[in-house]
């Protein structure tokens, strides 16, 4: 049967930050609080281990400072984001250099009603792109692949 991976690769004109992405998306209804009530984030440090952390929504400023710290610029960092009204969300991974950001719709993924095996990437694009344009979005590539 295989599995499916869907993601959107965003390209920015200049390096971006986790704070810029979170601020732009929370302004249009997204939240850093996931369905379990926490703030989940990741830092892939010098040991190349993807360390995931859970924090409280009240600690978001501290989380964003940690993700955007100069010492973490050479590493991939990530934060989960969720749209409570739509009941879906995913992971934003900021790659080293911060001009490339990957989004994976991994929290209660929206499916295309007439083709439920596929992710409704158009919905995610409509929900994300207008907000990300304000942070220097240059382009994107959306894809879904069956393995």
C-alpha positions in Angstrom: 0.0 0.0 0.0 2.8 2.5 0.9 2.7 5.8 2.6 2.3 9.3 1.4 4.3 12.4 2.3 3.1 15.9 1.6 4.9 19.1 2.1 5.3 22.7 1.0 8.8 24.1 0.5 8.9 27.9 1.0 11.7 30.1 -0.2 12.3 33.5 1.2 14.1 36.5 -0.2 16.2 37.0 2.9 16.7 34.8 6.0 13.6 34.6 8.2 13.0 33.7 11.8 10.6 31.4 13.7 9.3 34.6 15.3 8.5 36.2 12.0 6.6 33.1 10.8 4.7 32.6 14.1 3.8 36.3 14.3 2.5 36.3 10.7 0.5 33.2 11.1 -1.0 33.9 14.5 -2.2 37.2 13.1 -4.5 35.2 10.7 -5.8 32.6 13.1 -3.0 30.0 13.5 -1.8 29.1 17.0 1.4 27.6 18.5 -0.8 25.7 20.9 -1.3 22.2 19.5 -4.4 20.0 20.3 -2.7 18.6 23.4 -2.3 22.1 24.8 1.4 22.5 24.4 4.0 24.2 22.3 6.1 21.6 20.5 9.4 22.6 18.9 12.7 21.0 17.8 16.4 21.9 17.6 18.8 19.7 15.5 22.0 20.7 17.2 25.7 19.9 16.5 25.2 16.3 17.5 22.7 16.0 14.5 20.0 14.7 16.9 16.4 15.9 16.3 15.5 16.9 19.9 11.8 17.6 20.4 10.6 19.7 23.3 7.2 20.4 24.7 6.5 23.7 26.5 3.6 25.7 27.7 1.9 28.3 25.5 2.8 30.9 28.0 6.5 30.2 27.3 6.3 31.0 23.5 8.6 34.0 23.7 11.3 31.9 25.4 10.8 29.2 22.8 11.1 31.6 19.9 14.2 33.2 21.4 15.8 29.7 21.6 14.8 28.8 18.1 16.1 32.1 16.7 19.3 32.2 18.8 22.5 32.9 16.7 24.0 29.6 17.9 21.2 27.7 16.3 21.5 29.4 12.8 23.6 26.5 11.4 21.0 24.0 12.5 17.5 23.0 11.5 14.8 24.2 14.0 11.1 23.5 13.9 7.9 24.5 15.6 4.4 23.0 15.3 1.6 25.3 14.3 -2.1 24.6 14.5 -5.3 26.3 13.1 -8.0 25.6 15.8 -10.9 26.8 13.6 -9.9 24.4 10.7 -8.7 21.6 13.0 -5.4 21.1 11.3 -1.8 22.0 11.5 1.7 20.9 11.0 5.4 21.4 11.4 7.4 24.4 10.1 11.1 23.4 9.8 13.5 26.3 9.3 16.6 25.1 7.5 20.2 26.3 8.1 20.5 29.8 6.5 16.8 30.4 7.2 15.9 31.2 3.5 14.3 27.8 3.1 11.4 26.7 5.3 9.5 23.4 5.0 6.0 22.9 6.1 4.6 19.4 6.6 0.8 19.1 7.3 1.1 16.5 9.9 -1.5 17.4 12.5 -5.0 16.2 11.5 -4.1 16.6 7.8 -6.8 18.0 5.6 -7.8 15.6 2.8 -9.4 16.3 -0.5 -13.0 15.2 0.0 -13.4 13.6 -3.5 -9.9 12.0 -3.3 -9.3 11.4 0.4 -6.0 9.6 -0.2 -4.6 13.1 -1.1 -3.8 16.1 1.0 -5.6 19.3 0.3 -2.4 21.2 -0.4 -4.5 24.0 -2.0 -6.2 24.7 1.3 -2.8 25.0 3.1 -1.5 27.3 0.4 -4.5 29.6 0.7 -4.2 29.5 4.5 -0.4 30.1 4.6 0.8 32.0 1.6 -0.9 35.4 2.1 0.5 35.6 5.7 4.0 34.5 4.7 4.2 37.0 1.8 4.5 39.7 4.6 7.7 38.0 5.8 9.5 38.0 2.5 8.1 34.9 0.8 9.6 34.5 -2.6 8.1 31.3 -3.8 7.0 27.8 -2.9 6.8 24.2 -4.2 4.0 21.9 -3.0 4.2 18.2 -3.5 2.8 14.9 -2.4 4.6 11.7 -3.0 3.6 8.1 -2.5 6.3 5.7 -1.3 
